[in-house]
Amino acid sequence: MNAPDTADHLKNENTKTRKPVPRGLKMTGPVLFSYGFRPFFLGAGIWAVLAMLLWILSLTLGMPLGGSYDALNWHAHEMLFGFGSAVLAGFLLTAVPNWTGSLPVSGTPLIILAGFWLAGRLAFLYPDLIHFYAAIALESLFLPLLLVICAREIIAGKQWKNLKVLIGVTILTIANLIFHYGVIFDGDVAFASRIAVSAYVLLIMIIGGRIVPSFTRNWLNRNQKTRFPVPFNRYDAICIIIGAFALLSWIFIPETMVTLLLACLAAVMHIARLIRWRGWETAPEKLLVILHIAYAFIPAGFIAIALSAADMLNAYSTLHILTVGAVAMMMLAVMGRATRGHTGNALTASPLTILSYTCLIASALLRPFAEIILNYFHTILALSALLWIAAFALFLIEYAPMLLQDRRQRAE
């Protein structure tokens, strides 16, 4: 049998009799728009490389990136709401049909949705060109459209338990508007950035907490292992709740004792949660190991939040531990796995994939030190950025052909 892919593990318990959605379904037009993961994973990979290159050029050559929006704000926005939202869209548009048993969004509707995402990226390169406020309005349309599409499908399919995933998308949509508001009125986007990062972390705690142990269990079972990850239970629910409260505290009162204590508690609980998944036993399969490593940056991020609350760590270092370590790494891992599963390729990490993971891990570990070792700020920043670019360039080299070609037929 073909190994199950990412979306298969997010089916609800009451879908046992529902017919599976065809993988790589192609309706009309180019294969790129036959399934949500194809244009958005490809777009995310390309934008991860281009946006970082443009950011480096802005720092080194003074290129007027972002116009009146300011280059620093542009960089933060495009990582959180440009790159990140594309990965999220690709994942949800692939997962939702598996939850509901409906056909995936494809063809013209998918082209239109992807067009809104692309238009937002182009408009924000220099928003003053079409008018500052018009560019913001255009860019702000994509996430609400994605939210409406996913909500409609989940509600129509009566998958009420999966509505909680849309909480994260809703928070992200609101965070984008607050980010724009901050740029327009006072230039402070730290609050909005914390909201956006927290939305992604919440989604990883919820969705990652389902797919990581599920993938791990399946792999261990295929390899005749007898000890499996602990199934989702009350402890996992408590972990998510404590983590959510810690994130809320970090958003609104980041430099307080309350945040420090909640973050410490969340870190300990999520370390224990990760241990319960027995990730060390998956060492031979790097496609699985990277999921555990990415999730490990969640408790690392909570430790960073606690240190920041105690004034022992720079706020930017904290932010990058979560964004590069937890969010981007989980996104890279899921994009690769989902692409392989939905295009008929083997669910195993190639040497190129492993090198991509290695580059991003190195970038995640190195980036926080830019604000800690200030004498080497620019050197560390440049090296971390180059490692980021290398990670996603390697992803494109290997996975772009898969995303642009019809699904391979494998023997059952």
KOLVEXTI-609085 format. One line per 5 residues: number of its first residue (from 1); their letters; for each residue x negated, y, z of N, C-alpha, C. Coordinates in pm, whole numbers, plus 50000, padded with zeros to 5 digits. Atoms other than C-alpha are relative to their C-alpha. Layout:
<pts>
NUM> a> X:Y:Z:X:Y:Z:X:Y:Z | ...
</pts>
This chain:
<pts>
1> mnapd> 49916:49879:50000:50000:50000:50000:49913:50125:50000 | 50071:49874:49993:49893:50360:49947:50002:50049:50143 | 50002:49941:49866:49782:50527:50268:50093:50119:50003 | 49908:49888:49990:50041:50778:50390:49924:50130:50006 | 50065:49871:50000:49962:51146:50346:50056:50086:50111
6> tadhl> 49967:49911:49890:50005:51447:50570:50149:50011:50025 | 49859:49973:49980:50372:51513:50513:50077:49878:50049 | 49929:50120:49960:50476:51152:50566:50009:49986:50151 | 50003:50017:49856:50384:51172:50932:50085:50104:50072 | 49916:49898:49939:50614:51466:50991:50148:49975:49976
11> knent> 49859:50034:50017:50936:51287:50905:50065:49988:50137 | 49928:50016:49876:51199:51290:51168:50038:49855:50019 | 49969:50139:49970:51302:50972:51342:50126:49950:49930 | 49873:50042:50059:51642:50971:51173:49997:49996:49848 | 50010:50003:50145:51509:50950:50816:49963:49863:49948
16> ktrkp> 50046:50133:50037:51448:50575:50806:50066:49949:49872 | 49929:50051:50118:51707:50514:50534:49990:50094:49881 | 50010:49903:50107:51620:50819:50326:49896:49956:49899 | 50095:50037:50103:51451:50753:49994:49882:50096:50002 | 50117:49913:49999:51094:50885:49981:49998:50093:49880
21> vprgl> 50012:49903:50108:51024:51194:49774:49884:49959:49910 | 50109:50038:50090:50817:51115:49461:49878:50090:50020 | 50123:49924:49982:50453:51220:49502:49959:50065:49867 | 50048:49931:50119:50318:51480:49260:50110:50019:49897 | 49886:49989:50089:50667:51523:49113:49983:50117:49903
26> kmtgp> 50013:49895:50102:50656:51718:48789:50134:50019:49931 | 49873:49972:50066:50970:51885:48660:49973:50053:49859 | 50033:49942:50130:50885:52125:48376:49882:50093:50019 | 50111:49907:49993:50589:52341:48293:49871:49933:50044 | 50131:50054:49965:50227:52300:48400:50003:49922:50131
31> vlfsy> 50006:50083:49881:50135:52041:48662:49968:50082:50124 | 50036:49915:49887:49998:52321:48882:50123:50042:50080 | 49879:49955:49931:50357:52420:48963:50101:49887:50017 | 49912:50115:49979:50496:52070:49011:50024:49972:50148 | 49988:50027:49856:50448:52072:49390:49932:50115:50074
36> gfrpf> 50046:49881:49928:50389:52344:49650:49854:50001:50039 | 50139:50002:49955:50049:52225:49766:49904:50040:49888 | 50094:49978:50111:49896:52263:49418:49961:50147:49982 | 50043:49860:50021:49907:52641:49352:49949:50066:50126 | 50037:49929:49878:49876:52743:49716:49868:49950:50059
41> flgag> 50131:50047:49954:49584:52518:49813:49891:50050:49906 | 50097:49947:50095:49406:52622:49494:49979:50150:50023 | 50009:49856:49974:49485:52988:49559:49928:50030:50130 | 50066:49979:49870:49374:52960:49922:49850:49979:49988 | 50142:50027:50017:49042:52807:49822:49929:50111:49924
46> iwavl> 50059:49892:50080:48973:53069:49557:49992:50129:50081 | 49998:49875:49924:49075:53354:49786:49904:49996:50118 | 50096:50012:49890:48864:53220:50075:49861:50038:49954 | 50132:49967:50056:48559:53252:49850:49994:50146:49955 | 50002:49865:50056:48648:53576:49669:50011:50108:50108
51> amllw> 49980:49899:49896:48770:53766:49976:49876:50018:50084 | 50123:49989:49921:48454:53684:50169:49888:50065:49919 | 50100:49935:50087:48233:53780:49872:50024:50151:49993 | 49966:49859:50006:48416:54111:49843:49968:50071:50131 | 50030:49943:49868:48376:54169:50217:49850:50023:50016
56> ilslt> 50146:49985:49995:47999:54111:50192:49955:50118:49913 | 50034:49888:50089:47978:54352:49897:50040:50134:50061 | 49957:49877:49934:48171:54609:50094:49902:50041:50109 | 50095:49970:49892:47930:54581:50387:49864:50041:49947 | 50136:49976:50050:47615:54582:50177:49990:50114:49900
61> lgmpl> 50006:49900:50107:47700:54811:49886:50098:50115:50019 | 49905:49893:49974:47975:55024:50037:50116:50005:49904 | 49887:50005:50092:48237:54912:49787:50129:50040:50073 | 49879:49950:49931:48566:55093:49874:50113:49898:50003 | 49903:50109:49994:48753:54775:49952:50121:50040:50084
66> ggsyd> 49879:49971:49924:49114:54821:50059:50045:50144:49998 | 49961:49859:50009:49119:55194:49989:50034:50060:50135 | 49957:49934:49876:49310:55386:50256:50030:49901:50111 | 49971:50101:49897:49384:55059:50435:49877:49975:50086 | 50129:50017:49934:49012:55049:50536:49950:49857:49980
71> alnwh> 50060:50129:50034:48774:54767:50450:50007:49899:50114 | 49997:50092:49885:48760:54621:50803:50140:49946:50021 | 49861:50044:49987:49140:54610:50826:50037:49905:49886 | 49974:50086:50115:49155:54460:50477:49945:49860:50024 | 50063:50131:49975:48914:54182:50574:50082:49918:50101
76> aheml> 49923:50071:49898:49107:54091:50888:50136:49956:49946 | 49867:50031:50054:49441:54107:50707:49995:49886:49900 | 50002:50099:50107:49339:53899:50408:49958:49862:50048 | 50032:50131:49942:49189:53622:50620:50124:49942:50070 | 49885:50048:49923:49497:53600:50842:50126:49981:49915
81> fgfgs> 49872:49999:50072:49779:53680:50601:49987:49973:49850 | 50022:50034:50140:49622:53617:50260:49962:49854:49987 | 50046:50138:50000:49418:53300:50290:50089:49911:50086 | 49924:50084:49907:49605:53165:50593:50142:49972:49955 | 49861:50020:50041:49955:53219:50457:50011:49908:49878
86> avlag> 49998:50088:50117:49866:53039:50132:49990:49853:50042 | 50012:50138:49951:49754:52726:50318:50129:49957:50067 | 49875:50031:49930:50063:52741:50537:50112:49973:49900 | 49897:50020:50102:50288:52774:50230:49983:49867:49930 | 50025:50127:50066:50122:52482:50055:50037:49881:50086
91> fllta> 49967:50109:49908:50161:52264:50361:50152:49986:50018 | 49856:50007:49973:50524:52354:50436:50081:49959:49877 | 49926:50035:50122:50642:52329:50075:49979:49854:49960 | 50023:50142:50023:50498:51977:50072:50062:49916:50110 | 49947:50076:49886:50609:51869:50418:50153:50003:50008
96> vpnwt> 49855:49986:49985:50966:52003:50413:50079:49898:49917 | 49926:50102:50076:51083:51774:50126:49994:49861:50065 | 50010:50129:49932:50958:51477:50328:50084:49996:50127 | 49913:49996:49883:51146:51592:50635:50146:49984:49959 | 49859:49990:50037:51470:51649:50444:50043:49898:49895
101> gslpv> 49965:50093:50108:51451:51397:50158:50044:50072:49874 | 49961:49923:50118:51518:51679:49910:49885:50008:49903 | 50105:49981:50098:51327:51750:49592:49917:50123:50036 | 50084:49886:49966:51030:51984:49636:50025:50119:49909 | 49993:49879:50081:51034:52342:49515:49894:49991:49891
106> sgtpl> 50094:50014:50110:50874:52334:49172:50046:50088:49883 | 49965:49925:50120:50872:52500:48830:50014:50149:50024 | 49982:49855:49995:51006:52854:48801:50008:50057:50141 | 49997:49945:49863:51097:52907:49171:49862:50002:50066 | 50134:50005:49941:50747:52798:49272:49908:50103:49935
111> iilag> 50079:49899:50070:50590:53022:49007:50031:50139:50057 | 49960:49869:49946:50789:53319:49142:49942:50020:50139 | 50053:49988:49863:50689:53248:49504:49849:50020:49998 | 50145:49984:50012:50323:53204:49410:49964:50137:49942 | 50023:49869:50057:50351:53523:49206:50006:50110:50104
116> fwlag> 49992:49901:49893:50457:53719:49513:49874:49998:50086 | 50124:50011:49922:50157:53585:49705:49884:50067:49925 | 50109:49945:50080:49919:53675:49421:50013:50152:49986 | 49978:49855:50014:50076:54019:49374:49956:50073:50126 | 50043:49940:49874:50017:54094:49741:49849:50011:50010
121> rlafl> 50147:49999:49994:49649:54001:49711:49944:50108:49907 | 50050:49904:50098:49596:54212:49399:50031:50143:50043 | 49961:49865:49959:49787:54511:49535:49912:50050:50114 | 50075:49959:49882:49581:54512:49853:49850:50020:49974 | 50139:49973:50032:49245:54520:49677:49973:50151:50004
126> ypdli> 50007:49854:49994:49306:54893:49636:50143:50053:49999 | 49856:49968:49994:49659:54976:49758:50036:50140:49951 | 49970:49863:50045:49631:55346:49672:50028:50007:49850 | 49983:49999:50145:49634:55252:49303:50147:50000:49960 | 49857:50002:50033:50007:55176:49304:50081:50081:50101
131> hfyaa> 49945:49924:49888:50081:55384:49617:49988:49915:50126 | 50032:50068:49874:49982:55290:49970:50120:49925:50056 | 49882:50061:49939:50333:55220:50100:50065:49897:49909 | 49946:50098:50094:50444:55042:49784:49922:49870:50008 | 50084:50119:49988:50150:54803:49819:50033:49922:50127
136> iales> 49964:50065:49873:50241:54733:50182:50135:49930:49987 | 49867:50059:50019:50605:54671:50087:49992:49873:49916 | 50015:50115:50087:50504:54435:49809:49934:49883:50073 | 50072:50104:49928:50261:54244:50027:50087:49936:50109 | 49919:50048:49888:50520:54209:50304:50113:49905:49959
141> lflpl> 49887:50080:50046:50767:54014:50088:49975:49849:50007 | 50029:50142:50017:50588:53679:50066:50042:49915:50121 | 49969:50083:49882:50618:53547:50423:50150:49989:50028 | 49855:50015:49983:50991:53631:50459:50062:49907:49896 | 49948:50090:50103:51058:53454:50127:49968:49854:50034
146> llvic> 50038:50135:49960:50866:53148:50244:50086:49952:50115 | 49919:50035:49884:51055:53152:50572:50143:49964:49960 | 49862:50024:50046:51395:53171:50398:50009:49866:49926 | 49999:50125:50076:51310:52886:50159:49990:49879:50092 | 50019:50114:49909:51188:52655:50436:50120:49984:50093
151> areii> 49885:50007:49910:51474:52743:50670:50122:49943:49929 | 49886:50049:50078:51732:52680:50397:49993:49848:49982 | 50016:50143:50023:51589:52335:50323:50015:49920:50127 | 49993:50073:49874:51554:52231:50686:50143:49998:50053 | 49861:49994:49953:51906:52349:50776:50090:49914:49912
156> agkqw> 49919:50080:50091:52059:52189:50465:49978:49851:50025 | 50030:50140:49972:51885:51863:50554:50030:49960:50143 | 49964:50023:49859:52001:51895:50919:49883:49944:50080 | 50120:50042:49926:51645:51846:51042:49975:50099:50114 | 50001:49898:49896:51709:52048:51357:49871:49999:50081
161> knlkv> 50122:50007:49919:51400:51922:51541:49883:50070:49933 | 50110:49936:50072:51177:52066:51271:50015:50151:49990 | 49982:49855:50001:51321:52416:51309:49894:50069:50086 | 50099:49936:49913:51064:52477:51583:49874:50039:49925 | 50116:49964:50082:50794:52483:51316:50018:50141:49943
166> ligvt> 49973:49869:50059:50964:52791:51172:49979:50113:50100 | 50029:49897:49900:50906:52974:51501:49863:50061:49970 | 50134:49951:50033:50539:52996:51408:50000:50087:49876 | 49993:49921:50124:50624:53123:51058:50066:50135:50028 | 49932:49876:49963:50860:53382:51207:49906:50094:50074
171> iltia> 50096:49918:49925:50595:53503:51451:49896:50059:49905 | 50100:49954:50097:50346:53527:51165:50056:50112:49913 | 49935:49897:50081:50592:53729:50957:50008:50132:50076 | 49992:49880:49915:50647:53973:51245:49860:50059:50021 | 50137:49954:49978:50271:53991:51309:49949:50079:49879
176> nlifh> 50043:49930:50121:50214:54095:50948:50056:50142:49997 | 49938:49868:49998:50457:54384:50984:49936:50088:50107 | 50065:49924:49892:50299:54489:51315:49859:50041:49959 | 50135:49969:50050:49956:54474:51150:50006:50124:49910 | 49984:49884:50088:50074:54715:50879:50033:50125:50080
181> ygvif> 49961:49887:49915:50233:54937:51142:49878:50058:50071 | 50119:49955:49930:49907:54950:51334:49906:50077:49910 | 50087:49931:50095:49710:55049:51026:50055:50139:49966 | 49937:49874:50042:49958:55322:50931:49995:50106:50110 | 49980:49900:49895:50000:55487:51271:49883:50021:50095
186> dgdva> 50108:49973:49905:49700:55430:51495:49869:49927:49970 | 50123:50069:50039:49447:55204:51324:49960:49884:50087 | 50033:50111:49912:49452:54946:51603:50077:49875:49957 | 49934:50122:50048:49524:54600:51464:49968:49880:50089 | 50039:50112:49913:49384:54391:51752:50122:49927:50054
191> fasri> 49878:50060:49946:49730:54333:51899:50066:49910:49896 | 49939:50079:50107:49872:54214:51565:49914:49879:49966 | 50089:50112:50030:49565:53998:51505:50016:49889:50102 | 49980:50102:49895:49615:53822:51838:50132:49927:49980 | 49870:50065:50025:49979:53757:51751:49988:49900:49886
196> avsay> 50013:50088:50116:49888:53610:51411:49918:49876:50033 | 50083:50114:49962:49610:53391:51549:50077:49906:50092 | 49920:50082:49908:49842:53271:51825:50106:49920:49926 | 49900:50072:50079:50106:53178:51567:49937:49878:49934 | 50069:50113:50063:49855:52960:51381:49963:49894:50104
201> vllim> 50039:50095:49895:49728:52803:51703:50122:49924:50051 | 49878:50066:49958:50085:52729:51811:50041:49893:49900 | 49966:50098:50103:50152:52555:51480:49906:49881:50003 | 50096:50111:49990:49834:52349:51520:50032:49914:50121 | 49965:50078:49881:49937:52249:51871:50123:49913:49974
206> iiggr> 49876:50075:50026:50279:52139:51742:49978:49894:49890 | 50013:50090:50115:50200:51990:51400:49876:49913:50013 | 50122:50077:49981:49842:51889:51469:50016:49894:50107 | 49975:50096:49893:49964:51718:51784:50083:49881:49955 | 49925:50113:50055:50176:51494:51564:49918:49924:49896
211> ivpsf> 50068:50069:50109:49959:51423:51262:49865:49941:50042 | 50133:50051:49964:49618:51381:51430:50008:49863:50068 | 49992:50134:49941:49714:51095:51663:50066:49898:49908 | 49933:50093:50092:49939:50945:51393:49901:49945:49898 | 50102:50046:50095:49660:50935:51135:49900:49909:50069
216> trnwl> 50099:50078:49926:49424:50804:51400:50051:49860:50029 | 49941:50130:49971:49658:50525:51502:50003:49911:49876 | 49993:50078:50124:49710:50415:51142:49862:49948:49958 | 50135:50041:50039:49337:50408:51073:49947:49892:50093 | 50045:50100:49903:49260:50218:51393:50070:49866:49977
221> nrnqk> 49924:50123:50025:49534:49968:51313:49948:49927:49877 | 50053:50062:50120:49398:49909:50962:49862:49938:50023 | 50134:50050:49972:49055:49849:51111:49997:49903:50119 | 49987:50105:49899:49182:49588:51360:49957:50044:50140 | 50026:49954:49864:49133:49806:51667:50123:49973:50086
226> trfpv> 49889:50035:49911:49347:49734:51969:50040:50112:50095 | 49968:49889:49912:49337:50060:52165:50034:50122:49914 | 49948:49894:50086:49544:50341:52015:50022:50130:50077 | 49968:49873:49934:49615:50710:52085:50130:49989:50078 | 49876:49998:49921:49876:50775:52350:50108:50070:49919
231> pfnry> 49892:49937:50078:50209:50847:52174:50044:50131:50064 | 49949:49872:49952:50363:51192:52206:50098:49976:50115 | 49912:50015:49884:50524:51219:52548:50012:50133:50073 | 49976:49877:49924:50609:51469:52820:49872:50080:50022 | 50126:49929:49979:50243:51549:52878:49968:50091:49881
236> daici> 50025:49919:50119:50207:51671:52519:50090:50123:49996 | 49907:49887:49998:50516:51888:52555:49955:50106:50100 | 50049:49906:49898:50375:52042:52874:49876:50073:49949 | 50121:49939:50057:50042:52103:52696:50036:50114:49906 | 49959:49897:50096:50217:52296:52420:50060:50120:50072
241> iigaf> 49936:49890:49925:50423:52500:52669:49895:50083:50073 | 50107:49927:49929:50119:52590:52883:49914:50078:49901 | 50078:49931:50101:49924:52673:52570:50072:50123:49946 | 49921:49887:50050:50207:52896:52447:50000:50115:50100 | 50003:49896:49898:50217:53084:52778:49862:50067:50007
246> allsw> 50136:49944:50000:49838:53127:52770:49982:50095:49881 | 50010:49915:50119:49862:53269:52418:50082:50128:50017 | 49919:49881:49974:50145:53504:52519:49927:50097:50092 | 50075:49916:49906:49935:53631:52807:49883:50067:49930 | 50113:49945:50076:49638:53678:52575:50045:50112:49907
251> ifipe> 49947:49899:50092:49854:53875:52330:50027:50132:50074 | 49949:49879:49935:50002:54119:52582:49910:50054:50112 | 50086:49955:49889:49759:54129:52878:49869:49923:49996 | 50118:50084:50023:49428:53991:52747:49892:50009:50107 | 50110:49981:49906:49202:54128:53022:50047:49995:50144
256> tmvtl> 49946:50012:49864:49383:54010:53334:49970:49862:50059 | 50021:50127:49931:49345:53736:53594:50105:49897:49959 | 49894:50092:50044:49676:53585:53480:49957:49929:49872 | 50046:50059:50126:49535:53532:53131:49885:49904:50024 | 50115:50086:49968:49212:53389:53273:50047:49865:50055
261> llacl> 49955:50124:49937:49395:53133:53487:50081:49913:49904 | 49920:50077:50095:49646:53032:53219:49912:49939:49891 | 50090:50051:50104:49370:52996:52959:49917:49884:50051 | 50077:50110:49940:49161:52779:53192:50086:49874:50012 | 49909:50115:49987:49461:52555:53263:50029:49940:49863
266> aavmh> 49972:50049:50136:49544:52530:52892:49880:49927:49943 | 50122:50065:50051:49182:52444:52808:49985:49860:50057 | 50014:50132:49935:49170:52158:53060:50104:49903:49948 | 49892:50088:50044:49505:52020:52950:49980:49956:49854 | 50018:50036:50140:49419:52030:52580:49875:49916:49978
271> iarli> 50114:50093:50004:49081:51866:52641:50048:49860:50031 | 49946:50131:49964:49266:51583:52812:50089:49946:49888 | 49914:50043:50111:49518:51573:52526:49915:49943:49886 | 50088:50046:50108:49237:51538:52274:49935:49866:50033 | 50061:50127:49958:49071:51261:52473:50100:49885:49985
276> rwrgw> 49896:50104:50011:49401:51070:52474:50015:49949:49857 | 49985:50039:50141:49380:51056:52091:49886:49912:49949 | 50108:50094:50030:49055:50852:52094:49930:50029:49866 | 50060:49960:50126:48895:51046:51812:49862:49942:49975 | 50135:50054:50017:48546:50905:51876:49998:49867:49927
281> etape> 49995:50131:50066:48661:50570:51742:50017:50013:49849 | 49982:49979:50145:48724:50725:51399:49872:50051:49934 | 50127:49946:50049:48357:50824:51355:49964:49955:49858 | 50036:50040:50137:48314:50615:51035:50076:50075:49891 | 49920:49931:50102:48587:50815:50856:50006:50150:50031
286> kllvi> 50013:49857:49973:48498:51184:50841:50126:50078:49965 | 49873:49935:50032:48836:51271:50688:50090:50007:50124 | 49928:50000:49873:48977:51186:51031:49926:50077:50108 | 50080:49937:49896:48692:51306:51249:50016:50152:49997 | 49990:49855:50010:48725:51662:51117:50128:50052:50063
291> lhiay> 49876:49958:49936:49084:51677:51241:49982:50012:50151 | 50027:49996:49857:48968:51598:51594:49906:50116:50035 | 50092:49889:49976:48682:51848:51567:50074:50133:49994 | 49923:49876:50013:48919:52120:51448:50087:50021:50122 | 49913:49983:49882:49158:52051:51734:49917:50031:50124
296> afipa> 50086:49973:49885:48864:52061:51980:49974:50149:50016 | 50019:49856:49991:48830:52430:51895:50120:50069:50065 | 49888:49942:49926:49173:52487:52054:49962:50019:50146 | 50046:49975:49861:49049:52425:52411:49877:50089:50005 | 50116:49909:50004:48721:52596:52312:50048:50144:49992
301> gfiai> 49944:49866:50011:48930:52897:52214:50061:50048:50129 | 49943:49961:49869:49114:52894:52546:49890:50034:50100 | 50114:49967:49914:48779:52886:52727:49946:50138:49963 | 50046:49868:50045:48671:53184:52516:50094:50111:50047 | 49903:49903:49952:48994:53367:52607:49978:50028:50149
306> alsaa> 50026:49984:49857:48921:53304:52976:49873:50081:50025 | 50125:49926:49985:48564:53429:52940:50017:50146:49962 | 49974:49864:50042:48685:53736:52756:50080:50077:50106 | 49920:49937:49893:48941:53806:53030:49913:50035:50120 | 50094:49974:49890:48653:53787:53279:49889:50096:49959
311> dmlna> 50098:49907:50054:48456:54034:53065:49862:49936:49983 | 50125:50073:50020:48194:53769:52991:49978:49965:49853 | 50011:50031:50142:48257:53738:52616:50072:50108:49920 | 49943:49898:50086:48326:53988:52339:50133:49951:49940 | 49867:50035:50053:48687:53996:52213:49992:49948:49857
316> ystlh> 50014:50046:50138:48573:53952:51852:49944:49859:49993 | 50051:50137:49995:48376:53640:51943:50112:49903:50031 | 49885:50083:49966:48688:53498:52102:50089:49978:49879 | 49913:50008:50117:48892:53576:51794:49943:49907:49894 | 50060:50081:50106:48645:53409:51559:49984:49854:50038
321> iltvg> 50001:50140:49958:48617:53093:51767:50131:49934:49960 | 49868:50054:50035:48989:53046:51708:50025:50003:49850 | 49966:49988:50142:49013:53172:51350:49916:49909:49911 | 50087:50083:50083:48710:53001:51197:49999:49856:50049 | 50012:50135:49945:48685:52705:51434:50127:49919:49994
326> avamm> 49876:50078:49993:49043:52598:51496:50085:50014:49874 | 49903:49977:50108:49255:52759:51223:49943:49962:49864 | 50056:50027:50133:49030:52757:50914:49955:49855:49986 | 50048:50137:50010:48879:52419:50996:50116:49901:49987 | 49884:50087:50014:49217:52254:51045:50062:50016:49862
331> mlavm> 49945:49977:50133:49336:52415:50723:49918:49929:49893 | 50085:50068:50097:49036:52286:50528:50021:49849:50006 | 49980:50144:49982:49086:51938:50673:50133:49954:49943 | 49867:50038:50046:49458:51929:50597:50012:50017:49848 | 49995:49981:50145:49416:52071:50246:49936:49884:49927
336> gratr> 50069:50111:50065:49168:51801:50155:50077:49871:50011 | 49928:50126:49980:49366:51517:50305:50131:49997:49923 | 49872:49995:50070:49701:51628:50165:49982:49993:49849 | 50027:50004:50144:49553:51685:49820:49967:49858:49956 | 50033:50138:50034:49401:51339:49816:50123:49911:50004
341> ghtgn> 49883:50086:49986:49720:51174:49939:50104:50021:49892 | 49895:49969:50096:49949:51351:49696:49956:49993:49854 | 50047:50012:50139:49728:51315:49389:49949:49860:49969 | 50037:50138:50026:49662:50943:49425:49854:49967:50018 | 50141:50027:49975:49300:50969:49538:49983:49933:50137
346> altas> 50027:50074:49877:49145:50760:49813:49992:50093:50120 | 50003:49921:49877:49193:50889:50167:49871:49972:50075 | 50130:50012:49935:48826:50894:50250:49914:50118:49957 | 50079:49881:50026:48573:51176:50270:49878:49967:49915 | 50116:50015:50086:48320:51200:49989:49882:50077:50060
351> pltil> 50115:49921:49953:47965:51335:50045:50021:50150:49983 | 49973:49858:50022:48080:51668:49898:50095:50055:50105 | 49905:49959:49896:48371:51685:50140:49931:50012:50134 | 50073:49998:49872:48144:51604:50434:49910:50123:50007 | 50084:49881:50003:47905:51880:50327:50083:50126:50019
356> sytcl> 49910:49887:49981:48196:52122:50307:50037:50015:50147 | 49969:49996:49857:48299:52030:50662:49881:50052:50081 | 50120:49962:49927:47941:52070:50783:49975:50150:49991 | 50019:49856:50019:47915:52420:50637:50097:50080:50085 | 49901:49924:49924:48238:52535:50801:49978:49985:50151
361> iasal> 50032:50018:49858:48146:52382:51138:49885:50092:50040 | 50115:49913:49973:47812:52567:51122:50043:50146:50003 | 49950:49862:50004:47993:52890:51028:50077:50033:50127 | 49919:49978:49880:48236:52851:51318:49914:50012:50125 | 50086:49997:49882:47960:52785:51571:49911:50124:50001
366> lrpfa> 50093:49888:50011:47740:53067:51442:50069:50136:50013 | 49935:49869:50011:47994:53350:51386:50017:50073:50133 | 49982:49926:49875:48070:53434:51755:49872:50065:50052 | 50125:49946:49949:47701:53500:51821:49965:50136:49939 | 50026:49869:50062:47708:53804:51590:50028:50112:50099
371> eiiln> 49967:49898:49900:47874:54004:51869:49927:49979:50131 | 50073:50028:49876:47661:53842:52139:49854:50041:49987 | 50139:49964:50025:47313:53884:51989:50000:50117:49902 | 49976:49883:50085:47357:54237:51858:49880:50037:49914 | 50119:49968:50079:46997:54274:51739:49997:49925:49867
376> yfhti> 49995:50081:50122:47071:54007:51478:50141:49995:49943 | 49860:49997:50040:47431:54108:51411:50016:49976:49850 | 49981:50008:50145:47400:54154:51034:49946:49869:49944 | 50057:50126:50047:47179:53848:50987:50095:49884:50028 | 49908:50107:49962:47417:53620:51175:50129:50010:49921
381> lalsa> 49876:49978:50075:47719:53775:51006:49984:49950:49856 | 50024:50039:50139:47568:53721:50660:49988:49849:49987 | 50019:50145:50007:47463:53363:50731:50132:49927:50021 | 49869:50062:49974:47803:53275:50875:50092:50015:49880 | 49917:49976:50119:47976:53432:50574:49959:49911:49884
386> llwia> 50049:50085:50108:47756:53242:50331:50039:49854:50023 | 49958:50137:49968:47833:52915:50510:50149:49982:49974 | 49856:50002:50029:48206:52998:50488:50022:49986:49850 | 49986:50004:50145:48173:53064:50115:49961:49864:49946 | 50046:50132:50045:47978:52741:50066:50105:49893:50030
391> afalf> 49899:50101:49962:48245:52539:50252:50116:49999:49902 | 49882:49996:50086:48531:52659:50035:49964:49989:49852 | 50045:50022:50137:48328:52665:49713:49987:49849:49974 | 50010:50146:50012:48253:52295:49772:50139:49937:49993 | 49861:50048:50007:48624:52238:49836:50055:50017:49859
396> lieya> 49950:49974:50135:48705:52397:49500:49935:49910:49897 | 50071:50086:50095:48440:52199:49314:50061:49861:49997 | 49948:50136:49993:48586:51872:49435:50151:49991:49981 | 49855:50015:49995:48956:51943:49478:50077:50078:49894 | 49930:49927:50106:49043:52197:49207:50041:49909:49885
401> pmllq> 49956:50092:50107:49040:51924:48937:50118:49913:50042 | 49886:50081:49952:49275:51712:49153:50129:50081:49999 | 49882:49914:49993:49511:52006:49197:50053:50038:49863 | 49962:49959:50136:49516:52079:48823:50038:49885:49910 | 49972:50116:50082:49566:51724:48698:50118:49921:50055
406> drrqr> 49891:50087:49957:49854:51479:48709:49952:49901:50104 | 50031:50099:49898:49869:51234:48996:49943:49873:49940 | 50056:50127:50044:49648:50931:48954:50087:49885:50047 | 49923:50118:49964:49822:50595:48956:49908:49898:50064 | 50081:50099:49931:49680:50357:49213:50081:49874:50022
411> ae> 49932:50129:49975:49763:49994:49266:50057:49998:50139 | 49936:50010:49869:50005:49932:49549:49937:49888:50081
</pts>
